[in-house]
Amino acid sequence: MANVQTKTASQAQRDLERKRRISLVIRYFILIVVGLFMVYPLVWMVGATFKNNSEIFSTMNPIPMKPTLDGYVHAMDNYGGTINIWQAMLNTYSYVIPEVILTVISSVLTAYGFGRFKFKGHDIMFTLMMAMLFLPQVVLNVPQFLFYNKIGWVGSKFYLPLIVPTAFAVETYFIFMLIQFLRNIPKELEEAAKIDGANVVQTLTKIIVPMLMPAIVSCALFKFMWASNDFLGPLLYVKTPAKYPATIFVRLSMDSESGFEWNKALAVSLISILPNILVFFAAQNQFVDGISAGGVKG
Amino acid sequence: MKKLTATIMTGLMATSLLAGCGGTTTETTQNTDSQPSSEKTTEAAPAADQQADSGSADSYESCTLTFDWWGGDARHEATIAAIEAFEAKYPGITIEYNYGAWSDWETAKASEYLSGTNPDVQQVNADWIGKYDADCTTYLDLNTVSDVLDLTQYDASTLAFTQDSKGGQAAIPIALTGRTFYWNKATFEAAGLSTPTTLAELEAAGPIFKEKLGDNYYPLVLTEYDRAIMLAFYTQAQTGEPIIDQNGNFTLTQDQVKDALTWITSLEENHVIPTIEYYDGEGAESIDKSARWIGGEYAGCFTWDSSPSSLQNALPNPDDFEVGCELMDTGKAGSGCYVKVSQMFAISAKTEHPHEAALFLNYILNDEEGAKLMGTQRGIPESKAAYAVCEAEGAIDPVVAAAHKSVMDSNPMYWNPLFDDSSLKGDTAVYNTLFENLSYGVRDGSYSIDDAAQDLYDAYVAVAPAK
């Protein structure tokens, strides 16, 4: 009798184990299939950097049949000695990094203000700010250009029209995200800090910022991605080839009128996104936390 | 394992996001020759010693000029070489230049025009005079600097293309471009045909292609905008009048529009051209990137004489590529084709140094040394001096030369820029939607030739009143 019972118990366990395995296989199968679909364009892109034009357009196979290194060789070309891919990448990060830092600081300050303090006009200003969320960049381009032109910043060697605005919390989405995150931080913590004698600034830097870290990292990463992908901004405000960032450099040779070697364009693109990928991998755990926390609990 | 997979997945997702920035927009209206002549551009010989014998450059002030252009690698290299040679020849004049690709270039330039910060010298697109110089205050009237800038190098009829509304010479046309046919000889040979020299031969080739080579083979492929131009050529050959005349009047009746649309539809029905559905089904960005063109299934195309190289080089065997001739010749009114200016150079009306700007423009357009360095990167030069230099240097690609000759020899007609008005030409404008609707509609009965004739006539008359 005891024997039979043990048998059923182990049988049940085995059944459970088998079910779990099947479900695991199914889940991974779906994940892999979907993953392959998502990864394919990227794998194709890497493969295409080694192909010539006719192979790029005539086959879906990501593996090059007649591999060539021309793309990478030409990617190192210099334009009149003033700009090459490394200089372009350096230019990109020389404004992306200040943009990220300023955006984070200004957004945290603004979010803290809106999230924790009641002041005259709070609601109307918050509404106005939220309305900005729906304002497309396109409508801002012309007035902004006229403004920066008036104060002489167009063609600035220090990318002023790109960097300076970020000090004024122009990324409404981040403020929104940070405020949502802030709501989940218990007020008691701040009260405790107050009792311990911390002033407003200390509360922010010692209590709020560490708690907000996952959200701040998400903001920083988003800003990093957007800023380094920005094409129109540099095109409008950068007027000397030596100051071109990577986004413009990638396009320099892409002349659809006469045709061009796609392998070069793709090789330049691939090289110029490598730092972004590295940054993303380095910060991705925090990043995922930040998005899910900000998004779900909001 | 799970963590690793998640890491890789999120990483790749982010990468796809990042990679998304690499898209391009295609602009097929302006075309230039792309013969890479980099080996020539390296000869940027400093020619300061020639300064003494260049009489026209008698006096100039030291100054800094700004200059910008768009294009591809070969054009950038050639232009930079010419700028460096100019600076060496005229010490004291510094050219601050800026260049890019066509995509979004106009957006950036439009904001400059709006704020009056456009550069002293500039490469200008064919429709910019109408768009940004409507009141004739954006571009300098080049007649005022004709003592330095040699306008006699250009035919009066060519210069007429780039006059502003008050008759001032707003810009210099660098090159003219027209449309012609290009054939894939190998496919025609496989069908047992020679490449068509008349419209009748082309029309007859459709059924033969279908029978001998199969349903996938077409003697010609036409996009929506190609069809609009074909329609213009077809009607112009019949009426002998430009579709929109010098006074900006539309010259066709609705019945004539209907006839032409019936003809275009008959090409589709007779397997001469694929339907828009079939063409779009492949999702090729342009014909030179179409696997069907590369593979020879499309045996012909109808495009600008200045851009055959990308089409030719796309073929596995570029020798199969053949330049055709204008086919519309009805004997009554010529071939019906037109030419237009591909690109121009202009000087800003606000420049503080018109004399030096003209000196520079003359150097890159008409000077022997400058023209040699500039080459044919913006099409076959209209400047007689530059043409002579390029011809002597062998810089003109024989295929481009043949195509250009075929166009220029066919007695091209006047072309009114209203034909490319933004209400007619553009992604969501009339040419695209109408020819697409017609191609789909005549087969399922939702849109008839009569509807199309009415809509196209109305769209034209809205831009150019009927005569």
Interface residues (C-beta under 8 A of the other chain):
Chain A: L31 G35 M38 V39 P41 L42 M45 N53 S54 F57 S58 D77 Y79 G80 N141 V142 F145 L146 N149 V154 M225 N229 F231 L232 L235 L236 K239 T240 P241 T247 I248 V250 R251 L252 S253 M254 D255 S256 E257 S258 G259 F260 A265 L266 S269 I273 N276 I277 F280 F281 Q284 F287 V288
Chain B: T5 T7 M9 T10 G11 L12 M13 A14 T15 S16 L17 L18 A19 G20 C21 G22 T24 T25 T26 E27 T28 Q30 N31 T32 D33 S34 W70 G71 G72 D73 A74 R75 H76 E77 I80 E84 E96 Y97 N98 Y99 G100 A101 W102 S103 D104 W105 T107 A108 S111 L114 S115 T117 A284 S286 D288 K289 S290 A291 I294 G295 S306 S307 S309 S310 N313 A314 L315 P316
